Amino acid sequence: MNEEFLPLGSIVLLKGGTVPVVVIGYTVIEEGSSELWDYLGCAYPIGVMDPERNLLFKRNQIEKVLFVGYIDDDGKKFLNQLTESYKKITENQ
């Protein structure tokens, strides 16, 4: 995978997975852990049914991008800033 983040709404298939996952958030640290996850997702087409069933995953776990979500100039700017911040955070780990 490349170093840039996918837009919200993107749909991916994770390695070893059978259910597509929709990207609904970024850079999450799970409660009680210090591990930084690239993405927060939920099952497609079901969506968020229970926050406890959302998925945390890293970009290297993505096997295939099925759909790239909507992106405009504001979204591109945000994702560029997110990518730069993420690089700085992960360089210090």
C-alpha positions as CSV (number, residue, x, y, z in Angstrom):
1,M,0.0,0.0,0.0
2,N,1.1,3.5,-0.5
3,E,1.8,5.9,2.3
4,E,-1.2,8.1,1.8
5,F,-4.5,7.5,3.5
6,L,-7.7,6.5,1.7
7,P,-10.7,8.9,1.8
8,L,-13.6,8.2,4.2
9,G,-16.1,5.9,2.6
10,S,-13.5,3.8,0.8
11,I,-14.2,0.1,0.8
12,V,-11.4,-2.4,1.3
13,L,-11.0,-6.1,1.6
14,L,-8.6,-7.1,4.4
15,K,-6.1,-9.9,4.0
16,G,-7.8,-13.2,4.9
17,G,-11.1,-11.4,5.1
18,T,-14.4,-12.2,3.4
19,V,-16.5,-9.1,4.3
20,P,-15.7,-5.7,2.8
21,V,-14.8,-3.0,5.3
22,V,-15.7,0.7,5.0
23,V,-13.2,3.3,6.2
24,I,-14.9,5.5,8.8
25,G,-12.0,7.0,10.7
26,Y,-8.2,7.5,11.0
27,T,-5.3,7.0,13.4
28,V,-6.9,5.4,16.4
29,I,-5.2,4.3,19.6
30,E,-7.2,1.5,21.2
31,E,-8.2,2.1,24.8
32,G,-5.7,0.5,27.1
33,S,-3.0,0.2,24.4
34,S,-0.4,2.4,22.9
35,E,-0.6,0.8,19.4
36,L,-1.5,3.2,16.6
37,W,-3.9,1.9,14.0
38,D,-4.2,3.5,10.6
39,Y,-7.9,3.1,10.1
40,L,-11.2,2.6,11.8
41,G,-13.8,0.6,9.8
42,C,-17.0,-1.2,9.8
43,A,-18.5,-4.0,7.8
44,Y,-20.1,-3.2,4.5
45,P,-23.0,-3.0,3.7
46,I,-24.2,-3.2,7.3
47,G,-22.4,-0.1,8.7
48,V,-22.1,0.7,12.4
49,M,-24.4,-1.5,14.4
50,D,-22.4,-1.7,17.6
51,P,-19.3,0.5,18.2
52,E,-17.7,-2.6,19.9
53,R,-17.8,-4.4,16.5
54,N,-15.9,-1.7,14.6
55,L,-12.5,-2.8,13.2
56,L,-9.1,-1.3,13.7
57,F,-6.6,-2.1,10.9
58,K,-3.4,-1.0,9.4
59,R,-2.7,-0.2,5.7
60,N,-0.5,-3.3,5.4
61,Q,-3.6,-5.4,6.2
62,I,-5.4,-4.2,3.1
63,E,-5.4,-6.8,0.4
64,K,-7.5,-4.9,-2.1
65,V,-9.2,-1.5,-2.5
66,L,-12.7,-2.1,-3.8
67,F,-13.8,1.5,-3.9
68,V,-12.2,4.8,-3.3
69,G,-14.4,7.2,-1.3
70,Y,-15.3,10.8,-2.3
71,I,-12.5,13.3,-2.1
72,D,-12.6,17.1,-2.9
73,D,-9.9,19.8,-2.4
74,D,-10.7,20.1,1.4
75,G,-10.4,16.3,1.7
76,K,-7.1,16.2,-0.2
77,K,-5.7,18.9,2.1
78,F,-6.8,17.1,5.2
79,L,-5.4,13.8,4.0
80,N,-2.1,15.4,3.1
81,Q,-1.9,17.0,6.6
82,L,-2.8,13.7,8.2
83,T,-0.2,11.8,6.2
84,E,2.5,14.3,7.3
85,S,1.5,14.1,11.0
86,Y,1.4,10.3,10.8
87,K,4.9,10.2,9.4
88,K,6.2,12.4,12.3
89,I,4.4,10.3,14.9
90,T,5.6,7.0,13.6
91,E,9.2,8.1,13.1
92,N,9.4,8.7,16.9
93,Q,8.1,5.2,17.8
